[in-house]
Amino acid sequence: MTEPTTTTKPWFRDRYTWKFLGGAVLFLAGFVIAPIFGVVSIFGGVFGLVADSYDMHADSHLRSISEVTTGTVTDIDVRHYSGAGKTGGHTECIPIVKGEANGSPHTWELTKYPACNDYYTVGERLQVMYDPADIDHAGVRSDKILATYRHNIGVDVQVGLMGLGFSAIGFACWTWLLRREKRKKKTERAQPRPS
């Protein structure tokens, strides 16, 4: 039996395999993943910015017209919401606060200010702001919550800017490909055809 004269390399040591795999990865990243991720991030950033700006505006408006009282958290209403998909829904922990509004005792269910993980504790005293014309329109007066709104708006802007960057990469890749194809066709038309 004779031995083969040439030695064969494993596939992972062949440079053409790596060129092909590298090209495929770059194609997927530039032409598929970047544009999709970019567009989704832009929409997510814009929708998040609108929602968080609305919440911050509503909180600022309530601050401007409200009376402030001190209330005590008497209960935490834990609500479980079911959802489809892998997330399976979410949970909200809503503080139930007793205090005094317009000179009489009142209980607020602060549904606009849910937070779990022991953010609120039973017996905790909170600054409650309420509209004197509609005492059920109330919220927690806290600089921490206002800072959270500002933080969320910053995150929304960052997500939107990342989306613009990824979209620009995808746009550049597709523009390059289309121009390349256009140049090829132009070159083919310029070459004389054999008769």
C-alpha positions as CSV (number, residue, x, y, z in Angstrom):
1,M,0.0,0.0,0.0
2,T,1.4,3.4,-0.9
3,E,1.1,6.5,1.2
4,P,-0.4,9.7,-0.3
5,T,2.3,12.1,-1.4
6,T,0.4,15.3,-0.4
7,T,-0.7,15.9,3.1
8,T,-4.2,17.2,3.5
9,K,-5.0,20.0,6.1
10,P,-8.0,19.9,8.3
11,W,-10.7,22.3,7.3
12,F,-10.1,24.7,10.1
13,R,-6.5,25.3,8.9
14,D,-7.5,26.2,5.4
15,R,-7.3,29.9,4.9
16,Y,-10.1,29.9,2.2
17,T,-12.5,28.4,4.8
18,W,-11.8,31.3,7.2
19,K,-12.1,33.8,4.3
20,F,-15.5,32.4,3.4
21,L,-16.7,32.3,7.1
22,G,-15.4,35.8,7.7
23,G,-17.2,37.1,4.6
24,A,-20.4,35.4,5.6
25,V,-20.3,36.8,9.1
26,L,-19.5,40.3,7.8
27,F,-22.3,40.0,5.3
28,L,-24.8,39.0,7.9
29,A,-23.7,41.6,10.4
30,G,-23.6,44.5,7.9
31,F,-26.5,43.7,5.6
32,V,-29.0,41.9,7.9
33,I,-28.4,42.3,11.6
34,A,-27.3,46.0,11.7
35,P,-30.2,47.4,9.7
36,I,-32.8,45.3,11.6
37,F,-31.3,46.1,15.0
38,G,-30.9,49.7,14.0
39,V,-34.6,50.2,12.9
40,V,-35.9,48.4,16.0
41,S,-33.7,50.5,18.3
42,I,-34.8,53.7,16.6
43,F,-38.4,52.9,17.1
44,G,-37.8,51.7,20.7
45,G,-35.9,54.8,21.5
46,V,-38.6,57.1,20.0
47,F,-41.5,55.3,21.7
48,G,-39.7,55.1,25.0
49,L,-38.8,58.8,24.8
50,V,-42.4,59.8,24.1
51,A,-43.7,57.6,27.0
52,D,-41.1,58.7,29.5
53,S,-41.5,62.4,28.5
54,Y,-45.3,62.1,29.0
55,D,-44.8,60.5,32.4
56,M,-42.3,63.2,33.4
57,H,-44.6,66.0,32.1
58,A,-47.6,64.5,34.0
59,D,-45.5,64.3,37.2
60,S,-44.2,67.9,36.8
61,H,-47.7,69.1,36.1
62,L,-49.0,67.4,39.3
63,R,-46.1,69.0,41.2
64,S,-47.1,72.4,40.0
65,I,-50.8,72.2,41.1
66,S,-50.6,69.9,44.1
67,E,-50.8,70.2,47.8
68,V,-48.3,68.0,49.7
69,T,-49.1,65.9,52.7
70,T,-47.3,63.1,54.5
71,G,-48.8,59.7,54.2
72,T,-48.1,56.2,55.6
73,V,-47.8,53.1,53.4
74,T,-50.4,50.7,54.9
75,D,-50.2,48.0,52.3
76,I,-48.4,46.9,49.1
77,D,-50.9,45.6,46.5
78,V,-48.9,43.1,44.4
79,R,-50.5,42.5,41.0
80,H,-49.4,39.8,38.6
81,Y,-50.2,40.3,34.9
82,S,-50.0,37.3,32.6
83,G,-48.5,37.7,29.2
84,A,-47.6,35.7,26.1
85,G,-44.2,34.6,25.1
86,K,-41.1,33.9,27.2
87,T,-41.6,36.8,29.6
88,G,-44.9,35.4,31.0
89,G,-46.1,38.9,32.0
90,H,-45.0,41.1,34.8
91,T,-45.6,42.1,38.4
92,E,-46.4,45.5,39.9
93,C,-46.2,46.5,43.5
94,I,-48.5,49.4,44.2
95,P,-48.3,51.3,47.4
96,I,-51.5,51.9,49.4
97,V,-51.0,55.2,51.3
98,K,-53.2,56.7,54.1
99,G,-52.9,60.4,54.8
100,E,-54.9,63.6,55.0
101,A,-56.3,65.5,52.0
102,N,-58.2,68.8,52.3
103,G,-58.5,68.3,56.0
104,S,-60.0,64.8,56.0
105,P,-58.5,61.3,56.1
106,H,-58.0,59.7,52.7
107,T,-56.4,56.5,51.2
108,W,-54.6,56.6,47.9
109,E,-53.8,53.7,45.6
110,L,-50.8,55.1,43.7
111,T,-51.0,53.0,40.5
112,K,-48.8,55.4,38.6
113,Y,-45.9,54.7,40.9
114,P,-45.5,50.9,41.1
115,A,-42.2,49.5,42.2
116,C,-41.2,46.1,43.6
117,N,-38.1,44.7,45.3
118,D,-38.9,46.5,48.6
119,Y,-38.9,49.9,47.1
120,Y,-41.8,50.7,49.4
121,T,-42.2,49.2,52.8
122,V,-45.3,49.0,55.0
123,G,-45.1,51.7,57.6
124,E,-42.9,53.9,55.5
125,R,-43.8,57.6,55.4
126,L,-44.0,59.2,52.0
127,Q,-44.6,62.7,50.7
128,V,-47.9,62.5,48.7
129,M,-48.8,65.2,46.3
130,Y,-52.5,65.5,45.3
131,D,-54.7,67.8,43.2
132,P,-56.9,69.7,45.7
133,A,-59.7,69.7,43.1
134,D,-59.5,65.9,42.6
135,I,-57.9,64.3,45.6
136,D,-57.7,60.9,43.9
137,H,-55.3,62.4,41.4
138,A,-52.1,61.9,43.4
139,G,-48.5,60.8,43.3
140,V,-45.4,60.3,45.3
141,R,-43.4,63.5,45.6
142,S,-39.8,62.3,45.4
143,D,-36.7,63.6,43.8
144,K,-35.6,60.0,43.4
145,I,-38.6,59.3,41.1
146,L,-37.9,62.5,39.1
147,A,-34.3,61.4,38.7
148,T,-35.6,58.0,37.4
149,Y,-37.6,59.8,34.7
150,R,-34.5,61.7,33.7
151,H,-32.4,58.6,33.7
152,N,-35.0,56.8,31.5
153,I,-35.1,59.6,29.0
154,G,-31.3,59.4,28.8
155,V,-31.4,55.7,28.2
156,D,-34.1,56.2,25.5
157,V,-31.8,58.8,23.7
158,Q,-28.9,56.4,23.9
159,V,-30.9,53.5,22.4
160,G,-32.1,55.8,19.6
161,L,-28.5,56.9,18.9
162,M,-27.3,53.3,18.8
163,G,-30.1,52.6,16.4
164,L,-29.0,55.5,14.2
165,G,-25.4,54.1,14.2
166,F,-26.5,50.6,13.3
167,S,-28.8,51.9,10.6
168,A,-26.0,54.0,9.2
169,I,-23.8,50.8,9.0
170,G,-26.6,48.9,7.2
171,F,-27.3,51.8,4.9
172,A,-23.6,52.1,4.0
173,C,-23.4,48.4,3.3
174,W,-26.4,48.3,1.0
175,T,-25.3,51.5,-0.7
176,W,-21.9,50.0,-1.4
177,L,-23.5,46.8,-2.8
178,L,-25.9,48.7,-5.1
179,R,-23.2,51.0,-6.4
180,R,-21.0,48.0,-7.0
181,E,-23.7,46.3,-9.0
182,K,-24.4,49.5,-10.9
183,R,-20.7,49.9,-11.8
184,K,-20.6,46.2,-13.0
185,K,-23.5,46.8,-15.3
186,K,-22.0,50.0,-16.6
187,T,-18.7,48.3,-17.3
188,E,-20.5,45.4,-19.1
189,R,-22.4,47.9,-21.3
190,A,-19.3,49.8,-22.2
191,Q,-17.4,46.7,-23.4
192,P,-17.9,46.0,-27.1
193,R,-19.9,42.9,-27.9
194,P,-18.4,40.3,-30.2
195,S,-20.1,40.2,-33.6
